[in-house]
Amino acid sequence: METITRRRRTRILVLGPASLRHEWADEIRAHHTVEILEPARSGLVMAKVRESARRGQFYLGEVLVTEAKVRVAGAPGLGLLRGWDEAGAFDLAVIDAAERAALPLPTAWHQRLLNTEAALEADRTHERAAIEATRVDFQTMDQEDPNLARESS
């Protein structure tokens, strides 16, 4: 079975449908006690962006986030989402804590994560293709069209 890292799992859960993380967190809550360490609260995080021309990094500004911390089976978990989403932050924290506690992950959830990741990649590929279709090649714009040169003489 393919391993899913914490970073990869979090990316899938954040970018995928909210129902996925909510159903998974509900299943964990049904079988394990969840202790709230820090209730959901809002905060601001500096957004770092890479400037492509100079390849430098700069801070674009602040982003509103929601953060929650819980404990499941003795392991702490952190949920952090962009915007105000109290339930989503708690769901992510519960899943993170369960994973850190090494609770057994049913194969069905593992497969749902992989399927969701594949759907996200397909959407991203489709979006990139749509953007590429509108790309302008400035090198060819500088070249004079031979047909236009004949017409003007």
Number of C-alpha atoms within 10 A of each C-alpha: 6 7 8 12 9 12 9 12 18 18 12 21 22 18 11 16 12 13 11 17 24 19 13 16 20 14 12 20 16 10 8 14 12 19 15 17 13 13 14 22 15 18 15 13 12 12 12 12 13 12 10 8 6 7 9 9 11 12 10 11 11 12 12 14 18 22 24 25 23 26 22 24 15 14 16 21 24 20 24 25 18 17 14 17 17 19 16 25 25 28 29 27 27 33 28 25 25 26 18 17 16 11 14 8 11 8 10 9 13 15 13 12 20 16 13 17 19 13 14 16 12 12 12 12 12 12 11 11 11 11 10 10 8 8 8 9 8 8 7 9 9 8 8 9 10 8 8 9 9 8 7 6 5
